[in-house]
Amino acid sequence: MKRILQISLPFAFLAIAAMIVYYFLSSKEEPRQRKFQTPTPSVVTRVLEEIDFDMTLKSQGEVRARTQSVLVAEVRGRVIRISENFQEGAFFEKGDVLLELDKSDYETELIVAEGDLVQAKLQLFEEQARSEQAKLDWKRLNPNEEPNSLVLREPQLKETQASVAAARARVKTAETNLERTRITAPYAGRILSKSVDVGQYVGSGGQLADIYAVDFAEVRLPLTASQFGFLDLPNIYRGEDPTVEGGPKVILRASDGRDEYEWEGKIVRSEGAVNSSTRQIFVVAHVENPYGRTKDGRPPLKVGAFVEATIKGKTLENVFVLPRKLLRENVNVLTVDADNYLQRRKVEIAWQDDDVIVIEGGLNAGDRVCLTYVPFALEGWQVNATPEESVAAAENKEEKEVKRRRPSNANSQGGNILERIEKQLPKGTVIPGDLREKLEAASASGDMRSAMQELRSWAEGEGIELKLRRPGS
């Protein structure tokens, strides 16, 4: 019996402990469950409307002259005179004499050539007389026969005629060489650099100066293939004039370090090949009279200047234009449906740049687009939507309220200052009207220094001692 008790007693304790544990577990209250509610963000929406969007293409390039030449001497000689316009950076007009060479040798050559011409003409007259006399003699001696060319001295006549023609050509050459001692401008332009000066000897073909035309300035503007596709330029085929009449408008901008200036030009042609390294196509813009003085004092468009260009492209009709930052995953836009739930919409983008995207498919007129950035936006997330117009109206109202309050505070402050000053004045003394107006204006602007100095000077002149303090002290 004792043995049975020793064996069963531990089991009895274990059973009692199990019952106690079960009791406590079964009587424990269930923890209350809290339902997690997804926060409802507030967003600003815009109702979409179809518009016509004028494309603007951005590019940049370097200004260059349409025509650039090397001015050379066609005859040899020493430079005896240069024009005041023959200086680096100076302008000249077509036909202006830029410099002159020593012409004494060419004047001598012309005199010799003219003398040879007179002598050749004399020989021709004599030979013509001999030919006529030979013809008369032949008819008198041989009335029934025709004379041959040797009898009529035709070979000798042709020789003298050729001598006259050669002498006349030598005179023409001498005159041309004499004229070429005066180097004239082939077009209206500007001196880029000069290579000679007075007293220097130049040979035929010697370089005198680098010049360029100033009637037009050109800018080569690189465009990508997609940009070029939106440019309203016709294709040029073989046998056609590559210059485009009435091409797209382009605005060129450049800065002098302080101010930015604009020039208007036109795209006149596109180059006929794609750059193999950049895969870009170059178009050429023309700016008329880039060095002409303007009423607004705009500086000239100098050759070599770097400019930024804005080119007018095609017009995209019935599209939606949105800020570039609204594009998500490069293809989606967040919209808000009629029940204020977010929806992702895949869109077809016709054009995009750093500022805007132009959408031609995937959205409809009347759709509400979410303008607020919503991180980790979930499909079907409910939001509090506020129209863009309401937000703008509230901001304008607040701004007007701030502007309305500022003058009243300033006038009140100015009135308080004048009241304190007038209380210190002797009875019957009045602040002059112009000084009073200055004090009121200075009080409204907040800058009282100069007005207070005038007030002190006036008070000292009147023998009045004022205790002046700064506003607000």
Stockholm file with secondary structure:
# STOCKHOLM 1.0

chainA/1-473         MKRILQISLPFAFLAIAAMIVYYFLSSKEEPRQRKFQTPTPSVVTRVLEEIDFDMTLKSQGEVRARTQSVLVAEVRGRVIRISENFQEGAFFEKGDVLLELDKSDYETELIVAEGDLVQAKLQLFEEQARSEQAKLDWKRLNPNEEPNSLVLREPQLKETQASVAAARARVKTAETNLERTRITAPYAGRILSKSVDVGQYVGSGGQLADIYAVDFAEVRLPLTASQFGFLDLPNIYRGEDPTVEGGPKVILRASDGRDEYEWEGKIVRSEGAVNSSTRQIFVVAHVENPYGRTKDGRPPLKVGAFVEATIKGKTLENVFVLPRKLLRENVNVLTVDADNYLQRRKVEIAWQDDDVIVIEGGLNAGDRVCLTYVPFALEGWQVNATPEESVAAAENKEEKEVKRRRPSNANSQGGNILERIEKQLPKGTVIPGDLREKLEAASASGDMRSAMQELRSWAEGEGIELKLRRPGS
#=GR chainA/1-473 SS CHHHHHHHHHHHHHHHHHHHHHHHHHHCCCCCCCCCCCCCCEEEEEECCCEEEEEEEEEEEEEEESCEEEEECSSCEEEEEECTTCSTTCEECTTCEEEEECCHHHHHHHHHHHHHHHHHHHHHHHHHHHHHHHHHHHHHHCTTSCCCTTTTTHHHHHHHHHHHHHHHHHHHHHHHHHHTTEEECSSSEEEEEECCCTTCEECTTCEEEEEEECSEEEEEEEECHHHHHTSCCCCCCTTSCCCCTTCCEEEEEEECSSCEEEEEEEEEEEEEEECTTTCCEEEEEEEESTTSCCTTCCCCCCTTCEEEEEEEEEEEEEEEEEEGGGCBTTTEEEEECTTSBEEEEECEEEEECSSEEEEEESCCTTCEEECSCCTTCCTTCBCEEEEHHHHHHHHHHHHHHHHHHHHHHHHHHHHHHHHHHHHHSCTTCCCCHHHHHHHHHHHHHTCCHHHHHHHHHHHHHHTCCCCCCCTTC
#=GC SS_cons         CHHHHHHHHHHHHHHHHHHHHHHHHHHCCCCCCCCCCCCCCEEEEEECCCEEEEEEEEEEEEEEESCEEEEECSSCEEEEEECTTCSTTCEECTTCEEEEECCHHHHHHHHHHHHHHHHHHHHHHHHHHHHHHHHHHHHHHCTTSCCCTTTTTHHHHHHHHHHHHHHHHHHHHHHHHHHTTEEECSSSEEEEEECCCTTCEECTTCEEEEEEECSEEEEEEEECHHHHHTSCCCCCCTTSCCCCTTCCEEEEEEECSSCEEEEEEEEEEEEEEECTTTCCEEEEEEEESTTSCCTTCCCCCCTTCEEEEEEEEEEEEEEEEEEGGGCBTTTEEEEECTTSBEEEEECEEEEECSSEEEEEESCCTTCEEECSCCTTCCTTCBCEEEEHHHHHHHHHHHHHHHHHHHHHHHHHHHHHHHHHHHHHSCTTCCCCHHHHHHHHHHHHHTCCHHHHHHHHHHHHHHTCCCCCCCTTC
//
